[in-house]
């Protein structure tokens, strides 16, 4: 029986995937879509950083894996978004003050509002004072402390199995991501989060060419791998052609968190997401504080607990919720101990349980999520000795020799394959995405000694294509919410790309327009169109 | 006279202030109409092509374009009548591999309508290589191909039966995986969690 470390029998690798589509609309004073980013900062990213701080302060070592996608990293660094966030926060601070006055005398609600006001203050401190308005500083700090393993993701979250037949398209999504990650975090990423865990055989070759050592799949990516993996999903396999390791999601640990019926987030004592004062209070009162005038939307100030499956809701009790989070963390840990003990009795190496989640689940959808993570890490450290929390990179260092086996094409989308991104609502986009990629490749291959303006234009054309390739648009079309926005993004980015390519073909450039577009679609400042060159 | 003139100037300035400056300050909270660029995507790209993608282990999706030039070419070669009397058809080939020269195991015809530019087809076989041809089924000459697709492989949907003797699967582990988990395929991204 091989030992993990300190006599522990197995490992838990928790992976948080933090991603938002790139939303930057300087042409609009305010946009609802930018609000997604602001909400995530307040409810997920800052709370997670505070969890890491608390653990550090208390001398509790931890190892977590996080993927921060390039669009998210770009948004963190964007000056306009930083400023707009501070305005957004200030608006909430003022609203918090008003709310405190409004509920004065009602002690139940007073303590809830006090909790929110304190959180808003802490958010300001962490965001502005600690990390100088750029949260990548925080994540980099914990990486350098040895707590976080930061991995990358395809540069605009392009869904790889449907990107197209052109190798250059996949190559660019991966190469540019590795470059931006290395520039921002000072280290080449060991692993990559495939968008939506979308994998197809041989796409791993490009990963290997960029120094990637591992990626993560949905469960069936390994269950259906060929030859049949010796350890099921409790050890990674190595792609035979590239040697890149593939880890797979453990369904047991996912179910406890994700399951609509059985998962922790549905507990009666946890905060109810769908009761927000943005919808509950009088328009005259709340109107001035809404992000867009006259359009009710979430403020993040939610005062009720889930209470029941129906509409009956009682006021939130932060103490009960905290106790629940602690007990759920204990429960999760207990289940993992049980799982590890059982698995290690069957295996001749320590099992690894891979538990990937969308980061935004913690804090945004499940308000108490970050607290649960903190409790879990503390309990794992103090209260048991069966497993330790590691990263996939740590595992590969300890166990470099793994079974060669070809993972199966798969994703973690509904039904497990490509249907979410390829169905009647969104299939129309692929003809256009593929043609756009081909046009960019053709022009790139035909350019010889380009002038500075041609280079500049081509770099922007690439940015446009990459933004159009974001899987978020197809996803939104499938879910049926904000379809018009997703369609507009797809058509606009492709339209801009083609217009730029027309200008390159004609040799005539509308510099004023090009500059406007550069300012709006300003991901990847160091984009080099030559990634699209056919080798 | 001077007093009158001064009063008039003041009145004009006041009028300007009331009618132009004040309203502008009040207008600051109005959101400006976003500047919208108008783009539309090309309905055709002027290239004959047929592209096939796997939707899941049993379904394929294909999109295509046949240019007027290609149609003209067909008519020149085979005659106007042949075109007019023929019907559009997708021929689906099941292949044995993706080697340089894969062998055709079988083929299956899928009639389509003339307006279609894409199609979903149920192939029913996971982990299989396929290729498509789009053409016309004619009376005299049978199927005439217009354009051929790329190769595609449907994903697997069952555990492999291939065993590596160096890494024999631990059956007790597999038994537990398949049986007690009844693991669910996909559906764990956050939008699914949202739908409570």
Interface residues (C-beta under 8 A of the other chain):
Chain A: X25 X27 X28 X29 X30 X161 X162 X165 X196 X200 X201 X218 X219 X220 X223 X224 X225 X226 X227 X228 X229 X230 X231 X232 X233 X234 X249 X251 X252 X254 X255 X258 X260 X263 X265 X266 X292 X293 X342 X343 X346 X347 X358 X360 X361 X365 X403 X404 X405 X408 X409 X410 X411 X412 X413 X414 X415 X416 X417 X418 X419 X422 X423 X427 X428 X430 X431 X432 X434 X435 X475 X479 X491 X492 X494 X495 X496 X498 X499
Chain B: X29 X31 X32 X34 X35 X37 X39 X40 X41 X42 X45 X51 X53 X54 X55 X56 X57 X59 X61 X63 X65 X118 X150 X153 X155 X156 X157 X158 X159 X160 X161 X162 X163 X164 X166 X167 X168 X169 X170 X172 X173 X174 X176 X177 X178 X181 X183 X184 X185 X186 X187 X188 X189 X190 X191 X192 X193 X194 X195 X196
